[in-house]
Amino acid sequence: MTKKLIRGLIPVIALIFLYAPILILAVYSFTDATQIGAIRGFTLKNYVTLFTTEELRNMILGTILLALASALLATLFGTLGAIGAFYSRKRVSSAVSTVNQIPVINADVVTGFSLCILLVVVLGISKDTYLPLLFGHVTLSAPFVYLSVMPKLKQMDSSLYEAALDLGATPASALFRVVIPQIFSGMVSGFSLAVTLSLDDYFIATYTKPATFDTISTYVVNATKGSQTAIKTALWALSTLIFVIVILIVLGLNLRARRADRSDLRKEAGR
Amino acid sequence: MKFSRKTLGIPYIIFLLIFVVAPLLVLFYYAFTNGQGQFTFRNLTGFFTDPNTVGTLFYSLAIALVTTAVCLLIAYPVAYVLATSGLKSKGVIIMIFVLPMWINFSLRITALKEILTLIEGNLAFYPFLNSVIGMTYDFLPFMILPIYNTIVKLDGSLTEAARDLGADEKRAFLHVTLPLSLPGIISGVSMVFLPAMTNYVVLDMLYNSTYIMGSLIGSYFSAYNWHGGSMIALILLAIICVFTLVTNGMEEEDARAGGALL
């Protein structure tokens, strides 16, 4: 009995550790308290500040735009790279795979710093062009797209492409109509991974961003050092909002997966 | 030019050359030159003869070791209990444990900071402890997930066989389950140890003013000292390489041992 209790207790304690800070902050984001612990009245002030302060709005929009743009580019480069490497000679493809591992294993601080030296110090590209920042994030995430597309290519039935060519398709249309649909799920998971990597990044952004631009990460880190309480508590609202959005996305994905499972079962039963 | 599937890889190869290979070469060049562009070992010897920087190296190793140990001590029981439980929707439950991963880490650390401030009054009293708590809070899901994935795929009949052959529960766990979950532990450790050596923002946000390896790069960056910063980056890169080679080697050895077992 006690053993069962301990077994059940371990995950619960870990869950409390992981969630208590976020949830407590979420509760306080609806009050006018400037510090956790003080009991104050209910207000939506923090949420109003979050959406009406231009600085905050620009920072959030900029972060999302950067995430989407860099993820799109990363998906394009990573997918092309995976297809190219998959059909190349063994030597070439293993060389590409090895170099592809470098940004995956490397510390973000090192990646960001080395990109800054090459692009800004050596090549003299101004950070204000946003190019170092954009390509910094593409460098961070394209290898992960490559890694999520590669297994799909390996699972693919290679005779389908040949069949399409035999039936008169041009190589380009065979690629778009036969290969791409089969690796599409890998591209989608690579894309979403790229978005989350960009949203969570701090180090590459600090070393490559224009001085006047902030992502959520760099903004929050600077704001915690400052003493503007209105901004500080508005960030609690942002944290709560992101928490809710993440929960909704995960729930949605779970429901969809479950529905897909069920329709698979139905198909099996129909056979 | 004739269209072929191979040529599709060319843009990515060029991309990797420009954004992955070239920055590393530039890093090497800057690490071994001084402000006048002359070749020098000064940056390297300077790092290992300055007690401050050597101290920083040991401090970051200490933080990384303790954080990894704490993460492992929490994550293993959690992953084990979840993976071996009879619950139907294990997938959903493990999702709940890794969900915080998708919330921006700086916002999560802000939340943790408020709680710690409430408990401790002043964060400055326990800088090392707070840094370890912060890193554990940040990296715990990365330790839970790989261990869970390994244990959940384990063949349950192996533990049963051990029990049938007379091993008690403890023995069966120590001699069967634990060794077989080693690959998960290794990949978890490699996902926690290296970030714990370099993620200096967690320390900054929790008011720990002691430097770790990452903070050195940050301070050289702020001082526009590209040569010093490059050397630190290079030393970190060397540590990462050694660490990766060791963990890969362990994984391979483990795979061979696992093969022998079956």
Interface residues (C-beta under 8 A of the other chain):
Chain A: R7 G8 I10 P11 A14 L15 F17 L18 Y19 A20 P21 I22 I24 L25 Y28 Q35 I36 G37 F77 G78 L80 G81 A82 I83 G84 A85 F86 Y87 S88 V92 V96 V99 N100 I102 P103 I105 N106 A107 D108 V109 V110 T111 F113 S114 L115 C116 I117 L118 V121 V122 F135 V138 T139 A142 Y146 T170 P171 A172 L175 T196 L199 D200 Y202 F203 T206 Y207 I216 S217 V220 V221 T224 K225 L235 W236 L238 S239 I242 F243 V246 I247 I249 V250 N254
Chain B: F3 S4 R5 K6 T7 L8 G9 I10 P11 Y12 I13 F15 L16 F19 V20 V21 A22 P23 L24 V26 L27 Y30 I74 A75 P77 V78 V81 L82 S85 V92 I93 M95 I96 F97 L99 P100 W102 I103 N104 F105 S106 L107 R108 T110 A111 L112 K113 E114 I115 T117 L118 Y137 L140 P141 I144 L194 P195 M197 T198 N199 Y200 V201 D204 M205 G214 I217 G218 F221 W226 G229 S230 A233 L236 L237 I240 T244
